[in-house]
Amino acid sequence: MRRLISRFISDTTGATSIEYALIAAGISIVILVAVNELGTRLNTKYTSVESAIR
């Protein structure tokens, strides 16, 4: 039993995939925030152009 627990603790094969998943999640959050901010700014621009045309 002690050897099984020792092997489980020293096994790092899943660590890389977890790290990649965390990096992908972080990049996704950054992209979502950037696109949301860009959308807000474009909406403001289009609203000001629409007001100028009227």
PQR file of N, CA, C, O and H, with PARSE charges and radii, in Angstrom:
ATOM      1  N   MET A   1       0.829  -1.195   0.000 -0.4000 1.5000
ATOM      2  CA  MET A   1       0.000   0.000   0.000 -0.0000 2.0000
ATOM      3  C   MET A   1       0.874   1.261   0.000  0.5500 1.7000
ATOM      4  O   MET A   1       0.571   2.255  -0.660 -0.5500 1.4000
ATOM      5  N   ARG A   2       1.953   1.182   0.753 -0.4000 1.5000
ATOM      6  CA  ARG A   2       2.834   2.342   0.852 -0.0000 2.0000
ATOM      7  C   ARG A   2       3.482   2.635  -0.507  0.5500 1.7000
ATOM      8  O   ARG A   2       3.648   3.796  -0.882 -0.5500 1.4000
ATOM      9  H   ARG A   2       2.199   0.374   1.289  0.4000 1.0000
ATOM     10  N   ARG A   3       3.844   1.581  -1.239 -0.4000 1.5000
ATOM     11  CA  ARG A   3       4.450   1.762  -2.553 -0.0000 2.0000
ATOM     12  C   ARG A   3       3.442   2.352  -3.538  0.5500 1.7000
ATOM     13  O   ARG A   3       3.802   3.182  -4.372 -0.5500 1.4000
ATOM     14  H   ARG A   3       3.709   0.638  -0.935  0.4000 1.0000
ATOM     15  N   LEU A   4       2.200   1.932  -3.445 -0.4000 1.5000
ATOM     16  CA  LEU A   4       1.153   2.453  -4.326 -0.0000 2.0000
ATOM     17  C   LEU A   4       0.951   3.950  -4.100  0.5500 1.7000
ATOM     18  O   LEU A   4       0.841   4.720  -5.054 -0.5500 1.4000
ATOM     19  H   LEU A   4       1.908   1.257  -2.767  0.4000 1.0000
ATOM     20  N   ILE A   5       0.904   4.348  -2.852 -0.4000 1.5000
ATOM     21  CA  ILE A   5       0.740   5.775  -2.532 -0.0000 2.0000
ATOM     22  C   ILE A   5       1.965   6.563  -2.983  0.5500 1.7000
ATOM     23  O   ILE A   5       1.836   7.678  -3.488 -0.5500 1.4000
ATOM     24  H   ILE A   5       0.993   3.723  -2.077  0.4000 1.0000
ATOM     25  N   SER A   6       3.140   5.993  -2.804 -0.4000 1.5000
ATOM     26  CA  SER A   6       4.365   6.667  -3.227 -0.0000 2.0000
ATOM     27  C   SER A   6       4.394   6.858  -4.737  0.5500 1.7000
ATOM     28  O   SER A   6       4.761   7.929  -5.222 -0.5500 1.4000
ATOM     29  H   SER A   6       3.244   5.087  -2.394  0.4000 1.0000
ATOM     30  N   ARG A   7       4.006   5.816  -5.488 -0.4000 1.5000
ATOM     31  CA  ARG A   7       3.958   5.942  -6.942 -0.0000 2.0000
ATOM     32  C   ARG A   7       2.918   6.966  -7.378  0.5500 1.7000
ATOM     33  O   ARG A   7       3.146   7.713  -8.330 -0.5500 1.4000
ATOM     34  H   ARG A   7       3.708   4.947  -5.094  0.4000 1.0000
ATOM     35  N   PHE A   8       1.775   7.008  -6.689 -0.4000 1.5000
ATOM     36  CA  PHE A   8       0.725   7.963  -7.034 -0.0000 2.0000
ATOM     37  C   PHE A   8       1.202   9.394  -6.821  0.5500 1.7000
ATOM     38  O   PHE A   8       0.947  10.266  -7.652 -0.5500 1.4000
ATOM     39  H   PHE A   8       1.590   6.402  -5.916  0.4000 1.0000
ATOM     40  N   ILE A   9       1.885   9.635  -5.724 -0.4000 1.5000
ATOM     41  CA  ILE A   9       2.357  10.994  -5.417 -0.0000 2.0000
ATOM     42  C   ILE A   9       3.442  11.431  -6.393  0.5500 1.7000
ATOM     43  O   ILE A   9       3.488  12.598  -6.783 -0.5500 1.4000
ATOM     44  H   ILE A   9       2.092   8.927  -5.049  0.4000 1.0000
ATOM     45  N   SER A  10       4.324  10.500  -6.793 -0.4000 1.5000
ATOM     46  CA  SER A  10       5.426  10.877  -7.694 -0.0000 2.0000
ATOM     47  C   SER A  10       5.021  10.903  -9.165  0.5500 1.7000
ATOM     48  O   SER A  10       5.806  11.348 -10.002 -0.5500 1.4000
ATOM     49  H   SER A  10       4.287   9.553  -6.476  0.4000 1.0000
ATOM     50  N   ASP A  11       3.835  10.443  -9.497 -0.4000 1.5000
ATOM     51  CA  ASP A  11       3.376  10.413 -10.891 -0.0000 2.0000
ATOM     52  C   ASP A  11       2.954  11.815 -11.326  0.5500 1.7000
ATOM     53  O   ASP A  11       2.060  12.411 -10.727 -0.5500 1.4000
ATOM     54  H   ASP A  11       3.197  10.081  -8.817  0.4000 1.0000
ATOM     55  N   THR A  12       3.599  12.339 -12.367 -0.4000 1.5000
ATOM     56  CA  THR A  12       3.303  13.698 -12.832 -0.0000 2.0000
ATOM     57  C   THR A  12       2.810  13.713 -14.273  0.5500 1.7000
ATOM     58  O   THR A  12       2.889  14.751 -14.929 -0.5500 1.4000
ATOM     59  H   THR A  12       4.326  11.855 -12.854  0.4000 1.0000
ATOM     60  N   THR A  13       2.303  12.597 -14.785 -0.4000 1.5000
ATOM     61  CA  THR A  13       1.917  12.549 -16.191 -0.0000 2.0000
ATOM     62  C   THR A  13       0.712  13.427 -16.496  0.5500 1.7000
ATOM     63  O   THR A  13       0.608  13.926 -17.616 -0.5500 1.4000
ATOM     64  H   THR A  13       2.239  11.753 -14.252  0.4000 1.0000
ATOM     65  N   GLY A  14      -0.192  13.637 -15.568 -0.4000 1.5000
ATOM     66  CA  GLY A  14      -1.361  14.467 -15.824 -0.0000 2.0000
ATOM     67  C   GLY A  14      -1.126  15.940 -15.578  0.5500 1.7000
ATOM     68  O   GLY A  14      -1.969  16.766 -15.930 -0.5500 1.4000
ATOM     69  H   GLY A  14      -0.108  13.232 -14.658  0.4000 1.0000
ATOM     70  N   ALA A  15       0.002  16.289 -14.980 -0.4000 1.5000
ATOM     71  CA  ALA A  15       0.264  17.688 -14.634 -0.0000 2.0000
ATOM     72  C   ALA A  15       0.365  18.566 -15.877  0.5500 1.7000
ATOM     73  O   ALA A  15      -0.114  19.700 -15.869 -0.5500 1.4000
ATOM     74  H   ALA A  15       0.687  15.619 -14.694  0.4000 1.0000
ATOM     75  N   THR A  16       0.966  18.071 -16.920 -0.4000 1.5000
ATOM     76  CA  THR A  16       1.146  18.868 -18.129 -0.0000 2.0000
ATOM     77  C   THR A  16      -0.188  19.218 -18.767  0.5500 1.7000
ATOM     78  O   THR A  16      -0.393  20.355 -19.193 -0.5500 1.4000
ATOM     79  H   THR A  16       1.355  17.150 -16.927  0.4000 1.0000
ATOM     80  N   SER A  17      -1.079  18.269 -18.836 -0.4000 1.5000
ATOM     81  CA  SER A  17      -2.378  18.554 -19.455 -0.0000 2.0000
ATOM     82  C   SER A  17      -3.178  19.536 -18.610  0.5500 1.7000
ATOM     83  O   SER A  17      -3.901  20.372 -19.152 -0.5500 1.4000
ATOM     84  H   SER A  17      -0.912  17.346 -18.491  0.4000 1.0000
ATOM     85  N   ILE A  18      -3.058  19.444 -17.302 -0.4000 1.5000
ATOM     86  CA  ILE A  18      -3.744  20.407 -16.437 -0.0000 2.0000
ATOM     87  C   ILE A  18      -3.166  21.799 -16.640  0.5500 1.7000
ATOM     88  O   ILE A  18      -3.909  22.779 -16.687 -0.5500 1.4000
ATOM     89  H   ILE A  18      -2.471  18.765 -16.862  0.4000 1.0000
ATOM     90  N   GLU A  19      -1.862  21.891 -16.758 -0.4000 1.5000
ATOM     91  CA  GLU A  19      -1.230  23.195 -16.988 -0.0000 2.0000
ATOM     92  C   GLU A  19      -1.676  23.796 -18.316  0.5500 1.7000
ATOM     93  O   GLU A  19      -1.975  24.988 -18.394 -0.5500 1.4000
ATOM     94  H   GLU A  19      -1.259  21.095 -16.720  0.4000 1.0000
ATOM     95  N   TYR A  20      -1.720  22.972 -19.358 -0.4000 1.5000
ATOM     96  CA  TYR A  20      -2.186  23.465 -20.660 -0.0000 2.0000
ATOM     97  C   TYR A  20      -3.642  23.905 -20.591  0.5500 1.7000
ATOM     98  O   TYR A  20      -4.019  24.899 -21.211 -0.5500 1.4000
ATOM     99  H   TYR A  20      -1.478  22.004 -19.295  0.4000 1.0000
ATOM    100  N   ALA A  21      -4.455  23.181 -19.850 -0.4000 1.5000
ATOM    101  CA  ALA A  21      -5.859  23.566 -19.708 -0.0000 2.0000
ATOM    102  C   ALA A  21      -5.985  24.899 -18.986  0.5500 1.7000
ATOM    103  O   ALA A  21      -6.810  25.730 -19.366 -0.5500 1.4000
ATOM    104  H   ALA A  21      -4.148  22.373 -19.346  0.4000 1.0000
ATOM    105  N   LEU A  22      -5.189  25.114 -17.962 -0.4000 1.5000
ATOM    106  CA  LEU A  22      -5.219  26.397 -17.243 -0.0000 2.0000
ATOM    107  C   LEU A  22      -4.745  27.547 -18.126  0.5500 1.7000
ATOM    108  O   LEU A  22      -5.313  28.638 -18.082 -0.5500 1.4000
ATOM    109  H   LEU A  22      -4.519  24.439 -17.653  0.4000 1.0000
ATOM    110  N   ILE A  23      -3.715  27.311 -18.922 -0.4000 1.5000
ATOM    111  CA  ILE A  23      -3.228  28.345 -19.837 -0.0000 2.0000
ATOM    112  C   ILE A  23      -4.300  28.673 -20.879  0.5500 1.7000
ATOM    113  O   ILE A  23      -4.544  29.841 -21.178 -0.5500 1.4000
ATOM    114  H   ILE A  23      -3.253  26.425 -18.959  0.4000 1.0000
ATOM    115  N   ALA A  24      -4.940  27.634 -21.428 -0.4000 1.5000
ATOM    116  CA  ALA A  24      -5.995  27.855 -22.422 -0.0000 2.0000
ATOM    117  C   ALA A  24      -7.167  28.612 -21.806  0.5500 1.7000
ATOM    118  O   ALA A  24      -7.746  29.486 -22.452 -0.5500 1.4000
ATOM    119  H   ALA A  24      -4.743  26.684 -21.185  0.4000 1.0000
ATOM    120  N   ALA A  25      -7.520  28.288 -20.575 -0.4000 1.5000
ATOM    121  CA  ALA A  25      -8.613  29.004 -19.910 -0.0000 2.0000
ATOM    122  C   ALA A  25      -8.252  30.471 -19.695  0.5500 1.7000
ATOM    123  O   ALA A  25      -9.093  31.350 -19.885 -0.5500 1.4000
ATOM    124  H   ALA A  25      -7.051  27.578 -20.051  0.4000 1.0000
ATOM    125  N   GLY A  26      -7.023  30.740 -19.305 -0.4000 1.5000
ATOM    126  CA  GLY A  26      -6.584  32.122 -19.105 -0.0000 2.0000
ATOM    127  C   GLY A  26      -6.599  32.915 -20.403  0.5500 1.7000
ATOM    128  O   GLY A  26      -7.039  34.065 -20.428 -0.5500 1.4000
ATOM    129  H   GLY A  26      -6.339  30.026 -19.151  0.4000 1.0000
ATOM    130  N   ILE A  27      -6.123  32.309 -21.472 -0.4000 1.5000
ATOM    131  CA  ILE A  27      -6.130  32.983 -22.771 -0.0000 2.0000
ATOM    132  C   ILE A  27      -7.561  33.232 -23.227  0.5500 1.7000
ATOM    133  O   ILE A  27      -7.858  34.288 -23.785 -0.5500 1.4000
ATOM    134  H   ILE A  27      -5.766  31.375 -21.452  0.4000 1.0000
ATOM    135  N   SER A  28      -8.439  32.281 -22.999 -0.4000 1.5000
ATOM    136  CA  SER A  28      -9.847  32.456 -23.379 -0.0000 2.0000
ATOM    137  C   SER A  28     -10.483  33.622 -22.639  0.5500 1.7000
ATOM    138  O   SER A  28     -11.237  34.398 -23.225 -0.5500 1.4000
ATOM    139  H   SER A  28      -8.198  31.423 -22.547  0.4000 1.0000
ATOM    140  N   ILE A  29     -10.184  33.744 -21.368 -0.4000 1.5000
ATOM    141  CA  ILE A  29     -10.739  34.856 -20.580 -0.0000 2.0000
ATOM    142  C   ILE A  29     -10.229  36.185 -21.115  0.5500 1.7000
ATOM    143  O   ILE A  29     -10.999  37.137 -21.238 -0.5500 1.4000
ATOM    144  H   ILE A  29      -9.572  33.113 -20.892  0.4000 1.0000
ATOM    145  N   VAL A  30      -8.948  36.264 -21.434 -0.4000 1.5000
ATOM    146  CA  VAL A  30      -8.375  37.503 -21.976 -0.0000 2.0000
ATOM    147  C   VAL A  30      -9.035  37.857 -23.305  0.5500 1.7000
ATOM    148  O   VAL A  30      -9.355  39.021 -23.546 -0.5500 1.4000
ATOM    149  H   VAL A  30      -8.322  35.490 -21.335  0.4000 1.0000
ATOM    150  N   ILE A  31      -9.240  36.865 -24.167 -0.4000 1.5000
ATOM    151  CA  ILE A  31      -9.883  37.121 -25.462 -0.0000 2.0000
ATOM    152  C   ILE A  31     -11.311  37.602 -25.263  0.5500 1.7000
ATOM    153  O   ILE A  31     -11.741  38.546 -25.926 -0.5500 1.4000
ATOM    154  H   ILE A  31      -8.980  35.920 -23.972  0.4000 1.0000
ATOM    155  N   LEU A  32     -12.051  36.971 -24.362 -0.4000 1.5000
ATOM    156  CA  LEU A  32     -13.435  37.391 -24.114 -0.0000 2.0000
ATOM    157  C   LEU A  32     -13.514  38.826 -23.604  0.5500 1.7000
ATOM    158  O   LEU A  32     -14.374  39.596 -24.031 -0.5500 1.4000
ATOM    159  H   LEU A  32     -11.702  36.204 -23.823  0.4000 1.0000
ATOM    160  N   VAL A  33     -12.621  39.181 -22.697 -0.4000 1.5000
ATOM    161  CA  VAL A  33     -12.616  40.551 -22.167 -0.0000 2.0000
ATOM    162  C   VAL A  33     -12.271  41.543 -23.271  0.5500 1.7000
ATOM    163  O   VAL A  33     -12.889  42.604 -23.368 -0.5500 1.4000
ATOM    164  H   VAL A  33     -11.922  38.556 -22.350  0.4000 1.0000
ATOM    165  N   ALA A  34     -11.289  41.207 -24.102 -0.4000 1.5000
ATOM    166  CA  ALA A  34     -10.882  42.115 -25.183 -0.0000 2.0000
ATOM    167  C   ALA A  34     -11.999  42.293 -26.202  0.5500 1.7000
ATOM    168  O   ALA A  34     -12.262  43.413 -26.639 -0.5500 1.4000
ATOM    169  H   ALA A  34     -10.787  40.345 -24.024  0.4000 1.0000
ATOM    170  N   VAL A  35     -12.654  41.214 -26.582 -0.4000 1.5000
ATOM    171  CA  VAL A  35     -13.742  41.310 -27.560 -0.0000 2.0000
ATOM    172  C   VAL A  35     -14.916  42.081 -26.985  0.5500 1.7000
ATOM    173  O   VAL A  35     -15.557  42.859 -27.691 -0.5500 1.4000
ATOM    174  H   VAL A  35     -12.441  40.304 -26.227  0.4000 1.0000
ATOM    175  N   ASN A  36     -15.200  41.872 -25.711 -0.4000 1.5000
ATOM    176  CA  ASN A  36     -16.292  42.608 -25.073 -0.0000 2.0000
ATOM    177  C   ASN A  36     -15.994  44.109 -25.042  0.5500 1.7000
ATOM    178  O   ASN A  36     -16.870  44.928 -25.321 -0.5500 1.4000
ATOM    179  H   ASN A  36     -14.679  41.240 -25.137  0.4000 1.0000
ATOM    180  N   GLU A  37     -14.767  44.457 -24.704 -0.4000 1.5000
ATOM    181  CA  GLU A  37     -14.377  45.875 -24.684 -0.0000 2.0000
ATOM    182  C   GLU A  37     -14.425  46.478 -26.082  0.5500 1.7000
ATOM    183  O   GLU A  37     -14.890  47.605 -26.257 -0.5500 1.4000
ATOM    184  H   GLU A  37     -14.056  43.792 -24.477  0.4000 1.0000
ATOM    185  N   LEU A  38     -13.953  45.741 -27.068 -0.4000 1.5000
ATOM    186  CA  LEU A  38     -13.994  46.211 -28.452 -0.0000 2.0000
ATOM    187  C   LEU A  38     -15.438  46.417 -28.903  0.5500 1.7000
ATOM    188  O   LEU A  38     -15.744  47.408 -29.567 -0.5500 1.4000
ATOM    189  H   LEU A  38     -13.575  44.826 -26.926  0.4000 1.0000
ATOM    190  N   GLY A  39     -16.320  45.495 -28.549 -0.4000 1.5000
ATOM    191  CA  GLY A  39     -17.730  45.623 -28.906 -0.0000 2.0000
ATOM    192  C   GLY A  39     -18.363  46.850 -28.285  0.5500 1.7000
ATOM    193  O   GLY A  39     -19.148  47.542 -28.932 -0.5500 1.4000
ATOM    194  H   GLY A  39     -16.072  44.690 -28.010  0.4000 1.0000
ATOM    195  N   THR A  40     -18.030  47.121 -27.044 -0.4000 1.5000
ATOM    196  CA  THR A  40     -18.567  48.304 -26.374 -0.0000 2.0000
ATOM    197  C   THR A  40     -18.090  49.581 -27.059  0.5500 1.7000
ATOM    198  O   THR A  40     -18.868  50.509 -27.276 -0.5500 1.4000
ATOM    199  H   THR A  40     -17.392  46.559 -26.518  0.4000 1.0000
ATOM    200  N   ARG A  41     -16.810  49.616 -27.392 -0.4000 1.5000
ATOM    201  CA  ARG A  41     -16.268  50.809 -28.062 -0.0000 2.0000
ATOM    202  C   ARG A  41     -16.882  50.995 -29.457  0.5500 1.7000
ATOM    203  O   ARG A  41     -17.207  52.117 -29.846 -0.5500 1.4000
ATOM    204  H   ARG A  41     -16.177  48.861 -27.215  0.4000 1.0000
ATOM    205  N   LEU A  42     -17.038  49.906 -30.202 -0.4000 1.5000
ATOM    206  CA  LEU A  42     -17.648  50.012 -31.530 -0.0000 2.0000
ATOM    207  C   LEU A  42     -19.100  50.460 -31.438  0.5500 1.7000
ATOM    208  O   LEU A  42     -19.561  51.240 -32.272 -0.5500 1.4000
ATOM    209  H   LEU A  42     -16.774  48.995 -29.886  0.4000 1.0000
ATOM    210  N   ASN A  43     -19.814  49.981 -30.450 -0.4000 1.5000
ATOM    211  CA  ASN A  43     -21.197  50.386 -30.264 -0.0000 2.0000
ATOM    212  C   ASN A  43     -21.281  51.884 -29.989  0.5500 1.7000
ATOM    213  O   ASN A  43     -22.163  52.568 -30.508 -0.5500 1.4000
ATOM    214  H   ASN A  43     -19.440  49.348 -29.773  0.4000 1.0000
ATOM    215  N   THR A  44     -20.375  52.379 -29.187 -0.4000 1.5000
ATOM    216  CA  THR A  44     -20.342  53.811 -28.904 -0.0000 2.0000
ATOM    217  C   THR A  44     -20.027  54.609 -30.169  0.5500 1.7000
ATOM    218  O   THR A  44     -20.639  55.648 -30.416 -0.5500 1.4000
ATOM    219  H   THR A  44     -19.658  51.823 -28.765  0.4000 1.0000
ATOM    220  N   LYS A  45     -19.084  54.133 -30.959 -0.4000 1.5000
ATOM    221  CA  LYS A  45     -18.740  54.826 -32.213 -0.0000 2.0000
ATOM    222  C   LYS A  45     -19.919  54.850 -33.178  0.5500 1.7000
ATOM    223  O   LYS A  45     -20.239  55.893 -33.748 -0.5500 1.4000
ATOM    224  H   LYS A  45     -18.586  53.289 -30.757  0.4000 1.0000
ATOM    225  N   TYR A  46     -20.564  53.696 -33.361 -0.4000 1.5000
ATOM    226  CA  TYR A  46     -21.701  53.627 -34.280 -0.0000 2.0000
ATOM    227  C   TYR A  46     -22.851  54.514 -33.804  0.5500 1.7000
ATOM    228  O   TYR A  46     -23.558  55.109 -34.617 -0.5500 1.4000
ATOM    229  H   TYR A  46     -20.303  52.848 -32.899  0.4000 1.0000
ATOM    230  N   THR A  47     -23.031  54.598 -32.508 -0.4000 1.5000
ATOM    231  CA  THR A  47     -24.079  55.469 -31.974 -0.0000 2.0000
ATOM    232  C   THR A  47     -23.756  56.925 -32.252  0.5500 1.7000
ATOM    233  O   THR A  47     -24.650  57.699 -32.592 -0.5500 1.4000
ATOM    234  H   THR A  47     -22.457  54.114 -31.848  0.4000 1.0000
ATOM    235  N   SER A  48     -22.490  57.314 -32.114 -0.4000 1.5000
ATOM    236  CA  SER A  48     -22.129  58.712 -32.389 -0.0000 2.0000
ATOM    237  C   SER A  48     -22.213  59.020 -33.884  0.5500 1.7000
ATOM    238  O   SER A  48     -22.589  60.131 -34.256 -0.5500 1.4000
ATOM    239  H   SER A  48     -21.764  56.685 -31.838  0.4000 1.0000
ATOM    240  N   VAL A  49     -21.871  58.064 -34.744 -0.4000 1.5000
ATOM    241  CA  VAL A  49     -22.007  58.266 -36.192 -0.0000 2.0000
ATOM    242  C   VAL A  49     -23.468  58.391 -36.558  0.5500 1.7000
ATOM    243  O   VAL A  49     -23.838  59.247 -37.362 -0.5500 1.4000
ATOM    244  H   VAL A  49     -21.565  57.162 -34.441  0.4000 1.0000
ATOM    245  N   GLU A  50     -24.311  57.538 -35.972 -0.4000 1.5000
ATOM    246  CA  GLU A  50     -25.748  57.612 -36.241 -0.0000 2.0000
ATOM    247  C   GLU A  50     -26.332  58.948 -35.822  0.5500 1.7000
ATOM    248  O   GLU A  50     -27.160  59.518 -36.532 -0.5500 1.4000
ATOM    249  H   GLU A  50     -24.011  56.843 -35.319  0.4000 1.0000
ATOM    250  N   SER A  51     -25.899  59.455 -34.661 -0.4000 1.5000
ATOM    251  CA  SER A  51     -26.400  60.752 -34.204 -0.0000 2.0000
ATOM    252  C   SER A  51     -25.933  61.870 -35.114  0.5500 1.7000
ATOM    253  O   SER A  51     -26.677  62.822 -35.349 -0.5500 1.4000
ATOM    254  H   SER A  51     -25.226  58.992 -34.084  0.4000 1.0000
ATOM    255  N   ALA A  52     -24.716  61.778 -35.633 -0.4000 1.5000
ATOM    256  CA  ALA A  52     -24.208  62.820 -36.518 -0.0000 2.0000
ATOM    257  C   ALA A  52     -24.933  62.816 -37.854  0.5500 1.7000
ATOM    258  O   ALA A  52     -25.114  63.872 -38.459 -0.5500 1.4000
ATOM    259  H   ALA A  52     -24.112  61.004 -35.442  0.4000 1.0000
ATOM    260  N   ILE A  53     -25.348  61.651 -38.323 -0.4000 1.5000
ATOM    261  CA  ILE A  53     -26.051  61.568 -39.592 -0.0000 2.0000
ATOM    262  C   ILE A  53     -27.449  62.138 -39.499  0.5500 1.7000
ATOM    263  O   ILE A  53     -27.925  62.774 -40.439 -0.5500 1.4000
ATOM    264  H   ILE A  53     -25.200  60.793 -37.832  0.4000 1.0000
ATOM    265  N   ARG A  54     -28.102  61.923 -38.393 -0.4000 1.5000
ATOM    266  CA  ARG A  54     -29.483  62.430 -38.233 -0.0000 2.0000
ATOM    267  C   ARG A  54     -29.466  63.886 -38.118  0.5500 1.7000
ATOM    268  O   ARG A  54     -30.520  64.507 -37.977 -0.5500 1.4000
ATOM    269  H   ARG A  54     -27.715  61.407 -37.629  0.4000 1.0000
TER
END
